[in-house]
Every structure is written in structure tokens, then in C-alpha cells.
Amino acid sequence: MHEIPKQRIAYVPQGRGLFSELNVAQNLEIGLMVNQSPHHIREQVLTLFPVLRDRLKQRAQTLSGGEQQMLAMARAMCIEPRV
């Protein structure tokens, strides 16, 4: 499973797979670290999901279901997926 993101294949499971104890910013940082994506990618995903910008310090488990799904998608997009 850990090799899949290195190949720039993004996967967002129905259960979201977030790190619930970490905040939004930390979850995004994990996505960026996988392939050492440049930090401007974070700004791009926050532009696509502006509600997450307002919640960067909020723990993932306290987000609504829709916000958690946005975070899961944003984190997946941080690896700059080809698929």
C-alpha cells in the first residue's frame, strides 16, 4: 500500500483514511511528504477546497463528513496524482 502513492496513484477510500488525531494542515503535510511535492501544491488544493483553509488547525475527527471527504481528496491531490 505504501508504494502506491510513490507511483502517483491516488486512492481515497470510502472510510477516508484520515489521521483523525492530526489537524487538517498535518494531514495535508503527510500528503505532500509522500513524493516531496512542492508546498505550492498545498495552496492549489486549498484553492479548490477553501473551507479547509479556515480549518487548518482543526483536528480531522471534528470535521463534518463532507469536510472529511474534502480533506481526503485534498490530501490525495497533494501527491500530484497521474491516476
C-alpha positions as CSV (number, residue, x, y, z in Angstrom):
1,M,0.0,0.0,0.0
2,H,2.8,2.5,0.8
3,E,4.3,2.1,-2.7
4,I,1.1,3.2,-4.5
5,P,1.4,6.9,-3.7
6,K,5.0,6.9,-4.7
7,Q,3.8,6.0,-8.2
8,R,1.5,9.0,-8.1
9,I,-1.7,6.9,-7.9
10,A,-4.2,8.5,-5.6
11,Y,-6.7,6.4,-3.7
12,V,-9.4,7.9,-1.5
13,P,-11.2,5.0,0.4
14,Q,-14.8,5.4,1.4
15,G,-13.7,5.4,5.0
16,R,-11.5,8.4,4.1
17,G,-8.3,7.1,5.8
18,L,-7.6,10.3,7.6
19,F,-5.3,10.7,10.6
20,S,-8.1,11.6,12.9
21,E,-5.9,12.9,15.7
22,L,-4.0,15.2,13.4
23,N,-5.2,18.6,12.2
24,V,-6.1,19.5,8.6
25,A,-2.7,21.1,8.0
26,Q,-0.8,18.0,9.3
27,N,-2.9,15.7,7.1
28,L,-2.1,17.7,4.1
29,E,1.6,17.8,5.0
30,I,1.6,14.0,5.0
31,G,0.3,14.1,1.5
32,L,3.0,16.5,0.5
33,M,5.7,14.4,2.1
34,V,5.0,11.2,0.1
35,N,6.6,12.4,-3.1
36,Q,8.2,15.6,-1.7
37,S,5.6,17.7,-3.6
38,P,6.3,21.4,-3.5
39,H,4.4,23.4,-1.0
40,H,2.6,25.4,-3.7
41,I,0.6,22.3,-4.3
42,R,-1.0,22.8,-0.8
43,E,-2.1,26.3,-1.9
44,Q,-3.7,24.8,-5.1
45,V,-5.7,22.2,-3.1
46,L,-6.8,24.9,-0.6
47,T,-8.0,27.0,-3.5
48,L,-10.1,24.0,-4.7
49,F,-11.4,23.4,-1.1
50,P,-11.4,26.8,0.5
51,V,-13.4,25.6,3.6
52,L,-10.3,23.6,4.6
53,R,-8.2,26.8,4.7
54,D,-10.5,28.0,7.6
55,R,-10.0,24.7,9.4
56,L,-6.2,24.1,9.1
57,K,-5.8,23.9,12.9
58,Q,-8.9,21.8,13.4
59,R,-8.5,18.1,14.1
60,A,-9.7,15.9,11.3
61,Q,-12.1,13.9,13.5
62,T,-14.0,17.0,14.4
63,L,-14.8,17.9,10.8
64,S,-18.2,17.1,9.3
65,G,-18.5,14.1,7.0
66,G,-18.3,16.3,3.9
67,E,-15.3,18.3,5.2
68,Q,-13.5,15.0,5.9
69,Q,-14.2,13.9,2.4
70,M,-12.8,17.2,1.1
71,L,-9.7,16.7,3.2
72,A,-9.2,13.1,2.0
73,M,-9.5,14.4,-1.6
74,A,-7.1,17.3,-0.9
75,R,-4.5,15.1,0.7
76,A,-4.7,12.7,-2.3
77,M,-4.2,15.6,-4.7
78,C,-1.1,16.7,-2.8
79,I,0.8,13.8,-4.4
80,E,0.0,15.3,-7.8
81,P,-1.6,12.1,-9.0
82,R,-1.5,10.8,-12.6
83,V,-4.4,8.4,-11.9
